Amino acid sequence: MPKIKVDIDKCTGCGTYVDLCPSGVYQLDNAAGKTKVVAEDESIECLACQDQCPENAIEVETN
């Protein structure tokens, strides 16, 4: 299982990778205005989130 980190200092809450993730790993936290990991164990390690985040706020450590 990968370890997924969202750098909340970099995250702007744009939601780009929330919509891109085929596994539903992320969810927008409207109250905080940030994205959060809600299903890390569902990740298929495709790295689409890491590659597409415009702020480079996602780090995926794969096995």
PLY file of the C-alpha trace (Angstrom):
ply
format ascii 1.0
element vertex 63
property float x
property float y
property float z
element edge 62
property int vertex1
property int vertex2
end_header
0.00 0.00 0.00
1.41 3.42 -0.90
1.81 6.30 1.50
0.11 9.40 0.16
0.87 12.85 1.49
-0.94 16.10 0.71
1.16 19.15 1.51
-1.53 21.42 2.93
0.73 24.44 2.61
0.91 23.92 -1.16
-2.63 22.65 -1.73
-5.00 25.27 -3.12
-8.05 23.01 -3.05
-8.49 23.13 -6.82
-9.70 19.52 -6.90
-7.82 18.65 -10.09
-6.70 15.22 -8.94
-9.89 14.50 -6.98
-11.64 14.17 -10.34
-8.71 12.38 -12.00
-8.27 9.65 -9.41
-9.78 6.39 -10.71
-9.87 4.95 -7.18
-11.61 7.73 -5.27
-8.67 8.25 -2.92
-9.30 11.97 -2.41
-12.10 14.24 -1.31
-12.38 18.00 -1.12
-12.65 19.32 2.41
-14.77 22.38 1.74
-14.44 23.69 5.29
-10.62 23.69 5.09
-10.46 24.52 1.38
-8.03 21.66 0.86
-7.98 18.13 -0.49
-7.71 15.22 1.89
-6.92 11.53 1.55
-9.98 9.44 2.41
-9.18 6.01 0.93
-5.40 5.55 0.78
-5.77 1.77 0.75
-7.78 1.98 -2.50
-4.89 3.54 -4.45
-3.73 1.64 -7.53
-0.48 3.63 -7.53
-1.07 5.10 -11.00
0.50 8.41 -9.86
-2.02 10.48 -11.86
-2.58 12.69 -8.82
1.10 13.33 -8.28
1.72 13.99 -11.96
-1.30 16.28 -12.48
-1.35 18.38 -9.29
-0.57 21.92 -10.51
0.92 22.88 -7.14
3.04 19.71 -6.66
1.22 19.18 -3.38
0.90 15.39 -3.71
3.60 12.88 -2.90
3.00 9.17 -3.42
5.51 6.74 -1.98
5.02 3.44 -3.76
6.13 0.04 -2.59
0 1
1 2
2 3
3 4
4 5
5 6
6 7
7 8
8 9
9 10
10 11
11 12
12 13
13 14
14 15
15 16
16 17
17 18
18 19
19 20
20 21
21 22
22 23
23 24
24 25
25 26
26 27
27 28
28 29
29 30
30 31
31 32
32 33
33 34
34 35
35 36
36 37
37 38
38 39
39 40
40 41
41 42
42 43
43 44
44 45
45 46
46 47
47 48
48 49
49 50
50 51
51 52
52 53
53 54
54 55
55 56
56 57
57 58
58 59
59 60
60 61
61 62
